[in-house]
Amino acid sequence: MVRRCRACDTVQWPPRPTCGTCHQTAFASHPVDPVGTVHTFSVVHRAFHPWFADRLPYGVAVVDVSGGSA
Ligand SMILES: [Zn+2]
């Protein structure tokens, strides 16, 4: 799932407080195809913020999926 702006239908990923296109703040969940192309990824072992400290390690990836990039 990714976020889609309710005002202009722009897909938002990563999530931001306002739409990057029209600056509105109302979003809806938008399903994307679970199959895509992984361009790069990294496994994070060090928390850059205390919220992540007990969630290590976690993965971060750049993936093209249908309906937009996430
Ligand atoms: Zn928008």
N, CA, C, O and the ligand as a Tripos MOL2 file, in Angstrom:
@<TRIPOS>MOLECULE
protein
  281   279    71     0     0
PROTEIN
NO_CHARGES

@<TRIPOS>ATOM
      1 N           0.8390   -1.1870    0.0000 N.3       1 MET1
      2 CA          0.0000    0.0000    0.0000 C.3       1 MET1
      3 C           0.8830    1.2490    0.0000 C.2       1 MET1
      4 O           1.9140    1.3000    0.6710 O.2       1 MET1
      5 N           0.4580    2.2460   -0.7620 N.am      2 VAL2
      6 CA          1.0970    3.5570   -0.7390 C.3       2 VAL2
      7 C           0.0020    4.5960   -0.5110 C.2       2 VAL2
      8 O          -1.1820    4.2610   -0.4920 O.2       2 VAL2
      9 N           0.3950    5.8430   -0.3410 N.am      3 ARG3
     10 CA         -0.5870    6.9130   -0.1400 C.3       3 ARG3
     11 C          -0.8940    7.5840   -1.4730 C.2       3 ARG3
     12 O          -0.0150    7.7700   -2.3140 O.2       3 ARG3
     13 N          -2.1800    7.9470   -1.6460 N.am      4 ARG4
     14 CA         -2.6020    8.6850   -2.8350 C.3       4 ARG4
     15 C          -3.3390    9.9280   -2.3730 C.2       4 ARG4
     16 O          -4.2100    9.8560   -1.5060 O.2       4 ARG4
     17 N          -2.9890   11.0720   -2.9550 N.am      5 CYS5
     18 CA         -3.6300   12.3380   -2.6040 C.3       5 CYS5
     19 C          -5.1030   12.2990   -3.0280 C.2       5 CYS5
     20 O          -5.4180   11.9610   -4.1690 O.2       5 CYS5
     21 N          -6.0010   12.6470   -2.0970 N.am      6 ARG6
     22 CA         -7.4360   12.6540   -2.4220 C.3       6 ARG6
     23 C          -7.8140   13.8070   -3.3550 C.2       6 ARG6
     24 O          -8.8350   13.7330   -4.0390 O.2       6 ARG6
     25 N          -7.0080   14.8670   -3.3920 N.am      7 ALA7
     26 CA         -7.3440   16.0270   -4.2160 C.3       7 ALA7
     27 C          -6.8990   15.8610   -5.6660 C.2       7 ALA7
     28 O          -7.6550   16.1920   -6.5790 O.2       7 ALA7
     29 N          -5.6720   15.3490   -5.9000 N.am      8 CYS8
     30 CA         -5.1430   15.3080   -7.2710 C.3       8 CYS8
     31 C          -4.7680   13.9000   -7.7310 C.2       8 CYS8
     32 O          -4.3030   13.7330   -8.8590 O.2       8 CYS8
     33 N          -4.9590   12.8750   -6.8800 N.am      9 ASP9
     34 CA         -4.6690   11.4710   -7.2050 C.3       9 ASP9
     35 C          -3.1870   11.1580   -7.4000 C.2       9 ASP9
     36 O          -2.8640   10.0890   -7.9160 O.2       9 ASP9
     37 N          -2.2890   12.0350   -7.0140 N.am     10 THR10
     38 CA         -0.8590   11.7420   -7.1110 C.3      10 THR10
     39 C          -0.4800   10.7210   -6.0450 C.2      10 THR10
     40 O          -0.8580   10.8530   -4.8810 O.2      10 THR10
     41 N           0.2760    9.6970   -6.4590 N.am     11 VAL11
     42 CA          0.7700    8.7020   -5.5110 C.3      11 VAL11
     43 C           1.9310    9.3110   -4.7360 C.2      11 VAL11
     44 O           2.8370    9.9030   -5.3240 O.2      11 VAL11
     45 N           1.9000    9.1630   -3.4130 N.am     12 GLN12
     46 CA          2.9110    9.7440   -2.5450 C.3      12 GLN12
     47 C           3.7260    8.6410   -1.8830 C.2      12 GLN12
     48 O           3.1930    7.8670   -1.0880 O.2      12 GLN12
     49 N           4.9940    8.5640   -2.2000 N.am     13 TRP13
     50 CA          5.8850    7.6610   -1.4850 C.3      13 TRP13
     51 C           7.3020    8.1600   -1.5920 C.2      13 TRP13
     52 O           7.7630    8.4310   -2.7010 O.2      13 TRP13
     53 N           8.0080    8.2940   -0.5070 N.am     14 PRO14
     54 CA          7.6000    7.9960    0.8570 C.3      14 PRO14
     55 C           6.5640    8.9900    1.3470 C.2      14 PRO14
     56 O           6.4330   10.0770    0.7850 O.2      14 PRO14
     57 N           5.8190    8.6280    2.3960 N.am     15 PRO15
     58 CA          4.7720    9.5200    2.9160 C.3      15 PRO15
     59 C           5.3570   10.8480    3.3680 C.2      15 PRO15
     60 O           6.4500   10.9080    3.9310 O.2      15 PRO15
     61 N           4.6070   11.9080    3.1100 N.am     16 ARG16
     62 CA          4.9760   13.2630    3.5290 C.3      16 ARG16
     63 C           3.7450   13.9130    4.1410 C.2      16 ARG16
     64 O           2.6270   13.4620    3.8910 O.2      16 ARG16
     65 N           3.9270   14.9660    4.9400 N.am     17 PRO17
     66 CA          2.7610   15.6120    5.5590 C.3      17 PRO17
     67 C           1.8170   16.2440    4.5370 C.2      17 PRO17
     68 O           0.6080   16.2910    4.7630 O.2      17 PRO17
     69 N           2.3580   16.7340    3.4110 N.am     18 THR18
     70 CA          1.5240   17.3640    2.3820 C.3      18 THR18
     71 C           1.8390   16.7580    1.0150 C.2      18 THR18
     72 O           2.9180   16.2060    0.8000 O.2      18 THR18
     73 N           0.8870   16.8690    0.1070 N.am     19 CYS19
     74 CA          1.0810   16.3870   -1.2590 C.3      19 CYS19
     75 C           2.1650   17.2140   -1.9440 C.2      19 CYS19
     76 O           2.1510   18.4420   -1.8640 O.2      19 CYS19
     77 N           3.1100   16.5460   -2.6210 N.am     20 GLY20
     78 CA          4.1710   17.2430   -3.3210 C.3      20 GLY20
     79 C           3.6920   17.9680   -4.5640 C.2      20 GLY20
     80 O           4.4200   18.8030   -5.1000 O.2      20 GLY20
     81 N           2.4730   17.6700   -5.0440 N.am     21 THR21
     82 CA          1.9390   18.2980   -6.2470 C.3      21 THR21
     83 C           1.0090   19.4610   -5.9190 C.2      21 THR21
     84 O           1.1600   20.5490   -6.4760 O.2      21 THR21
     85 N           0.0340   19.2400   -5.0080 N.am     22 CYS22
     86 CA         -0.9830   20.2780   -4.7570 C.3      22 CYS22
     87 C          -0.9860   20.7790   -3.3040 C.2      22 CYS22
     88 O          -1.7540   21.6790   -2.9660 O.2      22 CYS22
     89 N          -0.1410   20.2080   -2.4530 N.am     23 HIS23
     90 CA          0.0380   20.6520   -1.0580 C.3      23 HIS23
     91 C          -1.1720   20.4070   -0.1660 C.2      23 HIS23
     92 O          -1.2630   20.9910    0.9140 O.2      23 HIS23
     93 N          -2.1020   19.5590   -0.5920 N.am     24 GLN24
     94 CA         -3.2200   19.1870    0.2660 C.3      24 GLN24
     95 C          -2.7410   18.1560    1.2860 C.2      24 GLN24
     96 O          -1.6480   17.6060    1.1520 O.2      24 GLN24
     97 N          -3.5600   17.8950    2.3040 N.am     25 THR25
     98 CA         -3.1290   17.0000    3.3810 C.3      25 THR25
     99 C          -4.0210   15.7640    3.5480 C.2      25 THR25
    100 O          -3.8430   15.0050    4.5000 O.2      25 THR25
    101 N          -4.9730   15.5540    2.6400 N.am     26 ALA26
    102 CA         -5.8670   14.3930    2.7430 C.3      26 ALA26
    103 C          -5.3670   13.2830    1.8260 C.2      26 ALA26
    104 O          -5.1790   13.4950    0.6280 O.2      26 ALA26
    105 N          -5.1520   12.0940    2.3980 N.am     27 PHE27
    106 CA         -4.6330   10.9670    1.6280 C.3      27 PHE27
    107 C          -5.4990    9.7330    1.8450 C.2      27 PHE27
    108 O          -6.1910    9.6160    2.8560 O.2      27 PHE27
    109 N          -5.4510    8.8200    0.8880 N.am     28 ALA28
    110 CA         -6.1040    7.5200    0.9960 C.3      28 ALA28
    111 C          -5.0610    6.4500    0.6940 C.2      28 ALA28
    112 O          -4.0620    6.7150    0.0250 O.2      28 ALA28
    113 N          -5.3030    5.2320    1.1940 N.am     29 SER29
    114 CA         -4.4120    4.1230    0.8780 C.3      29 SER29
    115 C          -4.6570    3.6750   -0.5550 C.2      29 SER29
    116 O          -5.7950    3.6580   -1.0230 O.2      29 SER29
    117 N          -3.5910    3.3140   -1.2420 N.am     30 HIS30
    118 CA         -3.6740    2.9020   -2.6460 C.3      30 HIS30
    119 C          -2.8800    1.6030   -2.8170 C.2      30 HIS30
    120 O          -1.6790    1.5850   -2.5460 O.2      30 HIS30
    121 N          -3.5250    0.5130   -3.2620 N.am     31 PRO31
    122 CA         -2.7870   -0.7430   -3.4410 C.3      31 PRO31
    123 C          -1.8750   -0.6860   -4.6650 C.2      31 PRO31
    124 O          -2.2190   -0.0720   -5.6750 O.2      31 PRO31
    125 N          -0.7350   -1.3170   -4.5690 N.am     32 VAL32
    126 CA          0.1750   -1.4460   -5.7060 C.3      32 VAL32
    127 C           0.4530   -2.9330   -5.9160 C.2      32 VAL32
    128 O           0.2890   -3.7490   -5.0090 O.2      32 VAL32
    129 N           0.8720   -3.2570   -7.1210 N.am     33 ASP33
    130 CA          1.1890   -4.6390   -7.4600 C.3      33 ASP33
    131 C           2.2980   -5.1480   -6.5340 C.2      33 ASP33
    132 O           3.3000   -4.4560   -6.3520 O.2      33 ASP33
    133 N           2.1450   -6.3500   -5.9390 N.am     34 PRO34
    134 CA          3.1890   -6.8490   -5.0420 C.3      34 PRO34
    135 C           4.4400   -7.3430   -5.7640 C.2      34 PRO34
    136 O           5.3970   -7.7750   -5.1200 O.2      34 PRO34
    137 N           4.4400   -7.2820   -7.1060 N.am     35 VAL35
    138 CA          5.6000   -7.7030   -7.8870 C.3      35 VAL35
    139 C           6.2120   -6.4660   -8.5350 C.2      35 VAL35
    140 O           5.4920   -5.6330   -9.0840 O.2      35 VAL35
    141 N           7.5340   -6.3430   -8.4740 N.am     36 GLY36
    142 CA          8.1840   -5.1890   -9.0650 C.3      36 GLY36
    143 C           9.6500   -5.4750   -9.3410 C.2      36 GLY36
    144 O          10.1120   -6.6080   -9.2050 O.2      36 GLY36
    145 N          10.3700   -4.4380   -9.7290 N.am     37 THR37
    146 CA         11.7920   -4.5440  -10.0190 C.3      37 THR37
    147 C          12.5760   -3.8300   -8.9350 C.2      37 THR37
    148 O          12.4060   -2.6280   -8.7290 O.2      37 THR37
    149 N          13.4470   -4.5750   -8.2320 N.am     38 VAL38
    150 CA         14.2910   -3.9870   -7.1870 C.3      38 VAL38
    151 C          15.5270   -3.4080   -7.8670 C.2      38 VAL38
    152 O          16.2700   -4.1220   -8.5410 O.2      38 VAL38
    153 N          15.7380   -2.0990   -7.6820 N.am     39 HIS39
    154 CA         16.9130   -1.4460   -8.2680 C.3      39 HIS39
    155 C          18.0940   -1.4560   -7.3120 C.2      39 HIS39
    156 O          19.2400   -1.6010   -7.7360 O.2      39 HIS39
    157 N          17.8150   -1.3010   -6.0140 N.am     40 THR40
    158 CA         18.8740   -1.3380   -5.0180 C.3      40 THR40
    159 C          18.2400   -1.5800   -3.6540 C.2      40 THR40
    160 O          17.0480   -1.3370   -3.4610 O.2      40 THR40
    161 N          19.0360   -2.0540   -2.7230 N.am     41 PHE41
    162 CA         18.5380   -2.2460   -1.3680 C.3      41 PHE41
    163 C          19.6970   -2.1670   -0.3870 C.2      41 PHE41
    164 O          20.8660   -2.2570   -0.7630 O.2      41 PHE41
    165 N          19.3400   -1.9970    0.8780 N.am     42 SER42
    166 CA         20.3290   -1.9430    1.9500 C.3      42 SER42
    167 C          19.6920   -2.5350    3.2040 C.2      42 SER42
    168 O          18.4860   -2.4000    3.4140 O.2      42 SER42
    169 N          20.4910   -3.1810    4.0270 N.am     43 VAL43
    170 CA         20.0350   -3.6680    5.3230 C.3      43 VAL43
    171 C          20.6640   -2.7650    6.3790 C.2      43 VAL43
    172 O          21.8860   -2.6440    6.4660 O.2      43 VAL43
    173 N          19.8000   -2.1310    7.1850 N.am     44 VAL44
    174 CA         20.2510   -1.1480    8.1690 C.3      44 VAL44
    175 C          20.4610   -1.8420    9.5120 C.2      44 VAL44
    176 O          19.5580   -2.5070   10.0190 O.2      44 VAL44
    177 N          21.6520   -1.6850   10.0860 N.am     45 HIS45
    178 CA         22.0090   -2.3190   11.3600 C.3      45 HIS45
    179 C          22.2080   -1.3060   12.4740 C.2      45 HIS45
    180 O          22.3750   -1.6990   13.6290 O.2      45 HIS45
    181 N          22.1950   -0.0040   12.1640 N.am     46 ARG46
    182 CA         22.4160    1.0430   13.1660 C.3      46 ARG46
    183 C          21.2380    2.0100   13.1280 C.2      46 ARG46
    184 O          20.8890    2.5320   12.0690 O.2      46 ARG46
    185 N          20.6230    2.2490   14.2990 N.am     47 ALA47
    186 CA         19.4600    3.1330   14.3780 C.3      47 ALA47
    187 C          19.8900    4.5880   14.2520 C.2      47 ALA47
    188 O          20.7310    5.0560   15.0190 O.2      47 ALA47
    189 N          19.3190    5.3040   13.2910 N.am     48 PHE48
    190 CA         19.6040    6.7370   13.1680 C.3      48 PHE48
    191 C          18.6580    7.5470   14.0310 C.2      48 PHE48
    192 O          18.8470    8.7540   14.1860 O.2      48 PHE48
    193 N          17.6220    6.8950   14.6070 N.am     49 HIS49
    194 CA         16.6570    7.5270   15.5040 C.3      49 HIS49
    195 C          16.2860    6.4920   16.5670 C.2      49 HIS49
    196 O          16.2030    5.3060   16.2480 O.2      49 HIS49
    197 N          16.0580    6.9030   17.8270 N.am     50 PRO50
    198 CA         15.7410    5.9320   18.8870 C.3      50 PRO50
    199 C          14.5330    5.0490   18.5660 C.2      50 PRO50
    200 O          14.4780    3.9140   19.0410 O.2      50 PRO50
    201 N          13.5580    5.5270   17.7750 N.am     51 TRP51
    202 CA         12.3660    4.7440   17.4420 C.3      51 TRP51
    203 C          12.7520    3.4380   16.7290 C.2      51 TRP51
    204 O          12.0390    2.4420   16.8440 O.2      51 TRP51
    205 N          13.8690    3.4360   15.9970 N.am     52 PHE52
    206 CA         14.2820    2.2530   15.2370 C.3      52 PHE52
    207 C          15.1380    1.2910   16.0510 C.2      52 PHE52
    208 O          15.4470    0.2010   15.5710 O.2      52 PHE52
    209 N          15.5300    1.6620   17.2710 N.am     53 ALA53
    210 CA         16.5130    0.8930   18.0410 C.3      53 ALA53
    211 C          16.1010   -0.5670   18.2390 C.2      53 ALA53
    212 O          16.9380   -1.4590   18.1030 O.2      53 ALA53
    213 N          14.8310   -0.8300   18.5560 N.am     54 ASP54
    214 CA         14.4090   -2.2180   18.7670 C.3      54 ASP54
    215 C          13.8030   -2.8350   17.5050 C.2      54 ASP54
    216 O          13.1470   -3.8730   17.5820 O.2      54 ASP54
    217 N          14.0160   -2.2040   16.3430 N.am     55 ARG55
    218 CA         13.4890   -2.7210   15.0730 C.3      55 ARG55
    219 C          14.6160   -3.1520   14.1280 C.2      55 ARG55
    220 O          14.3600   -3.4490   12.9610 O.2      55 ARG55
    221 N          15.8280   -3.1870   14.6100 N.am     56 LEU56
    222 CA         16.9850   -3.5420   13.7900 C.3      56 LEU56
    223 C          17.1360   -5.0550   13.6670 C.2      56 LEU56
    224 O          16.7260   -5.7760   14.5760 O.2      56 LEU56
    225 N          17.6980   -5.5520   12.5930 N.am     57 PRO57
    226 CA         17.9500   -4.8320   11.3480 C.3      57 PRO57
    227 C          16.6650   -4.7420   10.5270 C.2      57 PRO57
    228 O          15.7460   -5.5380   10.7180 O.2      57 PRO57
    229 N          16.6020   -3.7660    9.6080 N.am     58 TYR58
    230 CA         15.4770   -3.6470    8.6790 C.3      58 TYR58
    231 C          16.0150   -3.3180    7.2890 C.2      58 TYR58
    232 O          17.1280   -2.8120    7.1430 O.2      58 TYR58
    233 N          15.2190   -3.6090    6.2860 N.am     59 GLY59
    234 CA         15.6360   -3.3920    4.9200 C.3      59 GLY59
    235 C          15.0040   -2.1540    4.3140 C.2      59 GLY59
    236 O          13.8730   -1.7910    4.6390 O.2      59 GLY59
    237 N          15.7570   -1.5060    3.4200 N.am     60 VAL60
    238 CA         15.2740   -0.3610    2.6510 C.3      60 VAL60
    239 C          15.5820   -0.6670    1.1920 C.2      60 VAL60
    240 O          16.6940   -1.0820    0.8640 O.2      60 VAL60
    241 N          14.5890   -0.4630    0.3020 N.am     61 ALA61
    242 CA         14.7950   -0.7850   -1.1050 C.3      61 ALA61
    243 C          14.1760    0.2820   -1.9980 C.2      61 ALA61
    244 O          13.2270    0.9630   -1.6080 O.2      61 ALA61
    245 N          14.7190    0.4130   -3.1850 N.am     62 VAL62
    246 CA         14.1230    1.2360   -4.2450 C.3      62 VAL62
    247 C          13.5380    0.2600   -5.2520 C.2      62 VAL62
    248 O          14.2610   -0.5290   -5.8600 O.2      62 VAL62
    249 N          12.1910    0.3210   -5.4300 N.am     63 VAL63
    250 CA         11.4770   -0.6680   -6.2260 C.3      63 VAL63
    251 C          10.5200    0.0300   -7.1860 C.2      63 VAL63
    252 O           9.8010    0.9480   -6.7890 O.2      63 VAL63
    253 N          10.5080   -0.3930   -8.4300 N.am     64 ASP64
    254 CA          9.4790    0.0390   -9.3740 C.3      64 ASP64
    255 C           8.3390   -0.9550   -9.2960 C.2      64 ASP64
    256 O           8.5370   -2.1580   -9.4660 O.2      64 ASP64
    257 N           7.1400   -0.4450   -9.0360 N.am     65 VAL65
    258 CA          5.9430   -1.2820   -8.9920 C.3      65 VAL65
    259 C           4.9170   -0.6690   -9.9320 C.2      65 VAL65
    260 O           5.0380    0.4990  -10.3010 O.2      65 VAL65
    261 N           3.9130   -1.4390  -10.3230 N.am     66 SER66
    262 CA          2.8890   -0.8550  -11.1890 C.3      66 SER66
    263 C           2.1140    0.1860  -10.3960 C.2      66 SER66
    264 O           1.8860    0.0200   -9.1980 O.2      66 SER66
    265 N           1.7160    1.2470  -11.0580 N.am     67 GLY67
    266 CA          0.9770    2.3130  -10.3980 C.3      67 GLY67
    267 C           1.8920    3.3760   -9.8340 C.2      67 GLY67
    268 O           1.4030    4.3020   -9.1870 O.2      67 GLY67
    269 N           3.2010    3.2910  -10.0450 N.am     68 GLY68
    270 CA          4.1080    4.3070   -9.5540 C.3      68 GLY68
    271 C           5.3470    3.6740   -8.9680 C.2      68 GLY68
    272 O           5.4480    2.4520   -8.8620 O.2      68 GLY68
    273 N           6.2840    4.5140   -8.5890 N.am     69 SER69
    274 CA          7.5100    4.0410   -7.9590 C.3      69 SER69
    275 C           7.3840    4.1930   -6.4570 C.2      69 SER69
    276 O           6.7850    5.1530   -5.9730 O.2      69 SER69
    277 N           7.9420    3.2590   -5.7280 N.am     70 ALA70
    278 CA          7.9190    3.3360   -4.2660 C.3      70 ALA70
    279 C           9.2620    2.9490   -3.7270 C.2      70 ALA70
    280 O           9.4620    2.9460   -2.5120 O.2      70 ALA70
    281 ZN         -2.2880   16.3740   -4.4000 Zn       71 ZN71
@<TRIPOS>BOND
     1     1     2 1
     2     2     3 1
     3     3     4 2
     4     3     5 am
     5     5     6 1
     6     6     7 1
     7     7     8 2
     8     7     9 am
     9     9    10 1
    10    10    11 1
    11    11    12 2
    12    11    13 am
    13    13    14 1
    14    14    15 1
    15    15    16 2
    16    15    17 am
    17    17    18 1
    18    18    19 1
    19    19    20 2
    20    19    21 am
    21    21    22 1
    22    22    23 1
    23    23    24 2
    24    23    25 am
    25    25    26 1
    26    26    27 1
    27    27    28 2
    28    27    29 am
    29    29    30 1
    30    30    31 1
    31    31    32 2
    32    31    33 am
    33    33    34 1
    34    34    35 1
    35    35    36 2
    36    35    37 am
    37    37    38 1
    38    38    39 1
    39    39    40 2
    40    39    41 am
    41    41    42 1
    42    42    43 1
    43    43    44 2
    44    43    45 am
    45    45    46 1
    46    46    47 1
    47    47    48 2
    48    47    49 am
    49    49    50 1
    50    50    51 1
    51    51    52 2
    52    51    53 am
    53    53    54 1
    54    54    55 1
    55    55    56 2
    56    55    57 am
    57    57    58 1
    58    58    59 1
    59    59    60 2
    60    59    61 am
    61    61    62 1
    62    62    63 1
    63    63    64 2
    64    63    65 am
    65    65    66 1
    66    66    67 1
    67    67    68 2
    68    67    69 am
    69    69    70 1
    70    70    71 1
    71    71    72 2
    72    71    73 am
    73    73    74 1
    74    74    75 1
    75    75    76 2
    76    75    77 am
    77    77    78 1
    78    78    79 1
    79    79    80 2
    80    79    81 am
    81    81    82 1
    82    82    83 1
    83    83    84 2
    84    83    85 am
    85    85    86 1
    86    86    87 1
    87    87    88 2
    88    87    89 am
    89    89    90 1
    90    90    91 1
    91    91    92 2
    92    91    93 am
    93    93    94 1
    94    94    95 1
    95    95    96 2
    96    95    97 am
    97    97    98 1
    98    98    99 1
    99    99   100 2
   100    99   101 am
   101   101   102 1
   102   102   103 1
   103   103   104 2
   104   103   105 am
   105   105   106 1
   106   106   107 1
   107   107   108 2
   108   107   109 am
   109   109   110 1
   110   110   111 1
   111   111   112 2
   112   111   113 am
   113   113   114 1
   114   114   115 1
   115   115   116 2
   116   115   117 am
   117   117   118 1
   118   118   119 1
   119   119   120 2
   120   119   121 am
   121   121   122 1
   122   122   123 1
   123   123   124 2
   124   123   125 am
   125   125   126 1
   126   126   127 1
   127   127   128 2
   128   127   129 am
   129   129   130 1
   130   130   131 1
   131   131   132 2
   132   131   133 am
   133   133   134 1
   134   134   135 1
   135   135   136 2
   136   135   137 am
   137   137   138 1
   138   138   139 1
   139   139   140 2
   140   139   141 am
   141   141   142 1
   142   142   143 1
   143   143   144 2
   144   143   145 am
   145   145   146 1
   146   146   147 1
   147   147   148 2
   148   147   149 am
   149   149   150 1
   150   150   151 1
   151   151   152 2
   152   151   153 am
   153   153   154 1
   154   154   155 1
   155   155   156 2
   156   155   157 am
   157   157   158 1
   158   158   159 1
   159   159   160 2
   160   159   161 am
   161   161   162 1
   162   162   163 1
   163   163   164 2
   164   163   165 am
   165   165   166 1
   166   166   167 1
   167   167   168 2
   168   167   169 am
   169   169   170 1
   170   170   171 1
   171   171   172 2
   172   171   173 am
   173   173   174 1
   174   174   175 1
   175   175   176 2
   176   175   177 am
   177   177   178 1
   178   178   179 1
   179   179   180 2
   180   179   181 am
   181   181   182 1
   182   182   183 1
   183   183   184 2
   184   183   185 am
   185   185   186 1
   186   186   187 1
   187   187   188 2
   188   187   189 am
   189   189   190 1
   190   190   191 1
   191   191   192 2
   192   191   193 am
   193   193   194 1
   194   194   195 1
   195   195   196 2
   196   195   197 am
   197   197   198 1
   198   198   199 1
   199   199   200 2
   200   199   201 am
   201   201   202 1
   202   202   203 1
   203   203   204 2
   204   203   205 am
   205   205   206 1
   206   206   207 1
   207   207   208 2
   208   207   209 am
   209   209   210 1
   210   210   211 1
   211   211   212 2
   212   211   213 am
   213   213   214 1
   214   214   215 1
   215   215   216 2
   216   215   217 am
   217   217   218 1
   218   218   219 1
   219   219   220 2
   220   219   221 am
   221   221   222 1
   222   222   223 1
   223   223   224 2
   224   223   225 am
   225   225   226 1
   226   226   227 1
   227   227   228 2
   228   227   229 am
   229   229   230 1
   230   230   231 1
   231   231   232 2
   232   231   233 am
   233   233   234 1
   234   234   235 1
   235   235   236 2
   236   235   237 am
   237   237   238 1
   238   238   239 1
   239   239   240 2
   240   239   241 am
   241   241   242 1
   242   242   243 1
   243   243   244 2
   244   243   245 am
   245   245   246 1
   246   246   247 1
   247   247   248 2
   248   247   249 am
   249   249   250 1
   250   250   251 1
   251   251   252 2
   252   251   253 am
   253   253   254 1
   254   254   255 1
   255   255   256 2
   256   255   257 am
   257   257   258 1
   258   258   259 1
   259   259   260 2
   260   259   261 am
   261   261   262 1
   262   262   263 1
   263   263   264 2
   264   263   265 am
   265   265   266 1
   266   266   267 1
   267   267   268 2
   268   267   269 am
   269   269   270 1
   270   270   271 1
   271   271   272 2
   272   271   273 am
   273   273   274 1
   274   274   275 1
   275   275   276 2
   276   275   277 am
   277   277   278 1
   278   278   279 1
   279   279   280 2
@<TRIPOS>SUBSTRUCTURE
     1 MET1         2 RESIDUE 1 A MET
     2 VAL2         6 RESIDUE 1 A VAL
     3 ARG3        10 RESIDUE 1 A ARG
     4 ARG4        14 RESIDUE 1 A ARG
     5 CYS5        18 RESIDUE 1 A CYS
     6 ARG6        22 RESIDUE 1 A ARG
     7 ALA7        26 RESIDUE 1 A ALA
     8 CYS8        30 RESIDUE 1 A CYS
     9 ASP9        34 RESIDUE 1 A ASP
    10 THR10       38 RESIDUE 1 A THR
    11 VAL11       42 RESIDUE 1 A VAL
    12 GLN12       46 RESIDUE 1 A GLN
    13 TRP13       50 RESIDUE 1 A TRP
    14 PRO14       54 RESIDUE 1 A PRO
    15 PRO15       58 RESIDUE 1 A PRO
    16 ARG16       62 RESIDUE 1 A ARG
    17 PRO17       66 RESIDUE 1 A PRO
    18 THR18       70 RESIDUE 1 A THR
    19 CYS19       74 RESIDUE 1 A CYS
    20 GLY20       78 RESIDUE 1 A GLY
    21 THR21       82 RESIDUE 1 A THR
    22 CYS22       86 RESIDUE 1 A CYS
    23 HIS23       90 RESIDUE 1 A HIS
    24 GLN24       94 RESIDUE 1 A GLN
    25 THR25       98 RESIDUE 1 A THR
    26 ALA26      102 RESIDUE 1 A ALA
    27 PHE27      106 RESIDUE 1 A PHE
    28 ALA28      110 RESIDUE 1 A ALA
    29 SER29      114 RESIDUE 1 A SER
    30 HIS30      118 RESIDUE 1 A HIS
    31 PRO31      122 RESIDUE 1 A PRO
    32 VAL32      126 RESIDUE 1 A VAL
    33 ASP33      130 RESIDUE 1 A ASP
    34 PRO34      134 RESIDUE 1 A PRO
    35 VAL35      138 RESIDUE 1 A VAL
    36 GLY36      142 RESIDUE 1 A GLY
    37 THR37      146 RESIDUE 1 A THR
    38 VAL38      150 RESIDUE 1 A VAL
    39 HIS39      154 RESIDUE 1 A HIS
    40 THR40      158 RESIDUE 1 A THR
    41 PHE41      162 RESIDUE 1 A PHE
    42 SER42      166 RESIDUE 1 A SER
    43 VAL43      170 RESIDUE 1 A VAL
    44 VAL44      174 RESIDUE 1 A VAL
    45 HIS45      178 RESIDUE 1 A HIS
    46 ARG46      182 RESIDUE 1 A ARG
    47 ALA47      186 RESIDUE 1 A ALA
    48 PHE48      190 RESIDUE 1 A PHE
    49 HIS49      194 RESIDUE 1 A HIS
    50 PRO50      198 RESIDUE 1 A PRO
    51 TRP51      202 RESIDUE 1 A TRP
    52 PHE52      206 RESIDUE 1 A PHE
    53 ALA53      210 RESIDUE 1 A ALA
    54 ASP54      214 RESIDUE 1 A ASP
    55 ARG55      218 RESIDUE 1 A ARG
    56 LEU56      222 RESIDUE 1 A LEU
    57 PRO57      226 RESIDUE 1 A PRO
    58 TYR58      230 RESIDUE 1 A TYR
    59 GLY59      234 RESIDUE 1 A GLY
    60 VAL60      238 RESIDUE 1 A VAL
    61 ALA61      242 RESIDUE 1 A ALA
    62 VAL62      246 RESIDUE 1 A VAL
    63 VAL63      250 RESIDUE 1 A VAL
    64 ASP64      254 RESIDUE 1 A ASP
    65 VAL65      258 RESIDUE 1 A VAL
    66 SER66      262 RESIDUE 1 A SER
    67 GLY67      266 RESIDUE 1 A GLY
    68 GLY68      270 RESIDUE 1 A GLY
    69 SER69      274 RESIDUE 1 A SER
    70 ALA70      278 RESIDUE 1 A ALA
    71 ZN71       281 GROUP 0 **** ****
